[in-house]
């Protein structure tokens, strides 16, 4: 299957700071990648669809100015949590895959905002 | 949009017994149904998938069945082992990789 990496795996930051999370497809080109948020013992909640070369598509209820997504190349999408607050603490996972194939997930990033 | 429901939310079985997890979906255009296994703190891993032109698919101890008319699909794990303990998610997609996930089932296999 396809390989997706994510960095960092864990980040702790102070309230009010911004955090950038990178998602890379290592062995395939991804015109589309997805960002999910997962709370403890909960399901994956789709936040947004990241489109290479164009604006991301956000799910209802997700603040686009809060969660900035950039998909500058076919192998890299970034999620920036701006002015992070403790309620933004969560497990963030990206995924990607070829359109006719399944999704492959990154290892996730554990964000803790103090 | 698509709405995927998953039951049960928790499931405990004795080692060697079978486990069944069921999902329903609402969008009749959905045509791809993967199942993922997620261990604590790790990424979801694809364990089996089925497309809408097939009614059943099996891979060793794991099988998935699909009823398009009723819009439901199920995961069957036979001869369960302790290492099968994890959270399992179903998902539905109408193509283009956008998946909608069920709420998850926490499976515990008791040795």
Interface residues (C-beta under 8 A of the other chain):
Chain A: X1 X32 X34 X41 X42 X43 X44 X46 X49 X91 X93 X95 X96 X97 X98 X99 X101 X102 X103 X104 X105 X106 X107 X108 X110
Chain B: X32 X34 X36 X41 X42 X43 X44 X45 X46 X49 X87 X89 X95 X96 X97 X98 X99 X100 X101 X102 X103 X104 X106
